[in-house]
Amino acid sequence: MVRARSSGKDRVVASVESLHRSSSHDFSKARCDRVELVAGVGVVGDAHAGPLVQHRSRVAADPSRPNLRQVHLIPQELLDALADAGNDVGPGALGENVTTRGLDLHDLPAGAVLQLGDTALVALTGLRNPCRQIEAFRSGLLAHVRPRGEDGSVRLRAGVMGVVVLGGVVEVGDAIEVTLPPGPPRPLERV
């Protein structure tokens, strides 16, 4: 992770490794070279885009809730660790829209804003809750993305979710700049 100072604010710089979308509610998403993000909506052409919840389980519970899961991001380093543990999982396979490199997304606080490319801004809302779909996708994978800490607590390591604050086009290889929110950091929680 590269840290830089700009206008007196602590910033982190990383890059977009891979981009994905799917117009249907498939578990994995197809790779693409670029995506368009729309403020308050998400990734153009993706089944999870919309101002209100789009994930099937969330729609079944309450379709009038705001969509806090417009963009799903996973660090490439997580996919590399899964491969090292014998789980060959490529970019897009876990349903993320953006695969990042050089940034531990899980350690960022709630409200951190990622600038993807020249203009697009995504505010992090929380952690993806890994569910049995991950286990159905690949047996044994759930234990790797939902490990238990030494104290018995469960850690969620299947990526982070965010909402689009400012739209724009994002391309593979674009820089990612992170602006941390003011005040004491609030840890990301399940959304």
C-alpha positions in Angstrom: 0.0 0.0 0.0 1.4 3.4 -1.0 0.6 6.4 1.2 0.8 9.9 -0.1 0.0 13.3 1.4 -2.2 15.7 -0.6 -3.8 18.9 0.7 -2.9 17.9 4.2 -4.9 14.7 4.0 -3.6 11.2 4.4 -4.3 9.2 1.2 -3.6 5.7 0.0 -2.9 5.0 -3.7 -3.5 1.6 -5.4 -4.8 0.3 -8.7 -7.7 -1.4 -10.5 -6.6 -4.9 -11.3 -9.8 -6.2 -13.0 -13.4 -5.1 -13.6 -16.6 -7.2 -13.8 -20.4 -7.0 -14.3 -23.3 -9.2 -15.0 -26.8 -8.3 -16.1 -28.3 -11.3 -14.3 -28.0 -12.5 -10.7 -25.2 -14.9 -11.4 -22.7 -15.7 -8.6 -19.7 -14.8 -10.8 -19.4 -11.8 -13.1 -17.8 -11.5 -16.5 -14.6 -9.6 -17.0 -14.6 -6.3 -18.9 -12.1 -3.6 -19.7 -14.1 -0.7 -18.4 -17.3 0.1 -16.4 -19.4 3.2 -16.0 -20.4 4.1 -12.4 -23.5 6.2 -11.9 -24.0 8.2 -8.6 -26.6 6.6 -6.3 -27.0 3.6 -8.7 -23.8 1.6 -9.2 -22.3 -0.2 -12.2 -24.2 0.3 -15.5 -25.4 -3.0 -16.8 -25.0 -4.9 -13.5 -27.9 -6.7 -11.9 -27.0 -5.2 -8.5 -27.2 -1.6 -9.7 -30.0 0.6 -8.3 -30.9 3.1 -5.6 -32.8 0.4 -3.7 -31.6 -3.0 -2.6 -31.1 -5.4 -5.6 -29.6 -8.5 -3.8 -32.3 -11.1 -3.8 -32.1 -11.8 -0.1 -32.4 -8.1 0.7 -35.3 -7.6 -1.7 -37.1 -10.4 -0.1 -36.7 -8.9 3.4 -37.5 -5.3 2.5 -37.4 -4.0 -1.1 -37.7 -0.3 0.0 -34.3 -0.2 1.7 -31.5 1.9 0.2 -28.9 -0.1 -1.7 -25.7 0.0 0.3 -24.2 -2.7 -1.9 -24.0 -0.9 -5.3 -20.3 -1.8 -5.9 -18.5 -4.9 -4.6 -14.7 -4.7 -4.3 -12.2 -7.5 -3.5 -8.4 -7.1 -3.2 -6.3 -9.3 -5.6 -4.2 -10.1 -2.6 -7.2 -12.0 -1.1 -7.5 -14.0 -4.3 -3.8 -14.7 -4.2 -4.1 -15.9 -0.6 -7.0 -18.2 -1.5 -4.9 -19.7 -4.3 -2.0 -20.3 -1.9 -4.5 -22.2 0.3 -5.5 -24.4 -2.7 -8.6 -22.5 -3.8 -8.0 -21.3 -7.4 -10.4 -18.3 -7.5 -9.9 -15.8 -10.3 -11.0 -12.2 -10.5 -14.8 -11.8 -10.8 -15.4 -15.4 -9.6 -16.8 -14.2 -6.3 -19.0 -11.7 -7.9 -17.0 -8.5 -7.3 -17.3 -5.5 -9.7 -13.8 -4.2 -8.9 -10.6 -6.2 -8.1 -8.0 -4.0 -6.6 -4.3 -4.3 -6.1 -2.1 -2.7 -3.4 -4.9 -2.0 -0.9 -6.2 -3.9 2.1 -9.8 -3.0 1.6 -10.9 -4.9 4.8 -8.8 -2.7 7.0 -10.3 0.6 5.7 -12.9 2.4 7.9 -16.6 2.9 7.1 -17.0 6.1 5.0 -13.6 5.8 3.3 -13.9 7.2 -0.2 -12.2 5.5 -3.1 -11.5 7.6 -6.2 -11.4 5.1 -9.1 -9.8 6.6 -12.2 -10.2 10.3 -12.9 -13.6 11.0 -11.4 -15.6 8.1 -9.9 -16.0 8.2 -6.2 -17.2 5.1 -4.1 -17.9 5.5 -0.4 -17.4 2.2 1.6 -20.5 1.1 3.5 -19.5 -2.2 4.9 -18.3 -5.8 4.6 -19.7 -8.4 2.3 -21.3 -11.2 4.3 -20.0 -14.4 2.9 -22.8 -16.9 2.7 -23.4 -20.5 1.8 -23.3 -19.5 -1.9 -19.6 -19.3 -1.6 -19.4 -22.8 -0.2 -21.7 -24.0 -3.0 -19.4 -22.3 -5.5 -16.3 -24.1 -4.1 -16.3 -26.5 -1.2 -14.2 -25.3 1.7 -14.0 -21.7 0.5 -16.3 -20.3 3.1 -13.9 -21.2 5.9 -11.2 -19.1 4.2 -13.3 -16.0 3.7 -15.0 -16.2 7.1 -12.2 -17.3 9.5 -12.4 -17.3 13.2 -10.0 -15.2 15.3 -8.2 -16.5 18.3 -10.9 -15.2 20.5 -13.6 -17.1 18.5 -14.9 -14.0 16.7 -15.7 -14.3 13.0 -13.8 -12.2 10.5 -15.5 -11.4 7.2 -12.9 -11.4 4.4 -15.0 -11.6 1.2 -14.7 -8.0 0.0 -16.3 -4.7 0.8 -19.3 -2.9 -0.4 -19.8 0.7 -1.4 -22.1 3.3 -2.9 -21.3 5.5 -5.9 -21.0 9.1 -4.7 -19.8 10.6 -8.0 -20.1 8.7 -11.3 -17.5 8.2 -14.0 -15.8 5.6 -16.3 -13.3 3.2 -14.6 -10.8 1.2 -16.6 -8.4 -1.6 -15.8 -5.1 -0.1 -14.6 -6.7 3.1 -13.3 -5.3 4.4 -10.0 -7.3 4.2 -6.8 -6.9 6.9 -4.3 -8.4 6.6 -0.8 -9.4 9.4 1.3 -10.0 8.5 4.9 -13.0 10.1 6.7 -12.5 12.7 9.4 -12.7 11.7 13.1 -12.1 8.4 14.8 -12.2 5.4 12.4 -15.4 3.3 12.4 -14.7 -0.3 11.5 -16.6 -1.8 8.5 -19.4 -4.0 9.5 -21.6 -6.4 7.6 -24.1 -4.9 5.2 
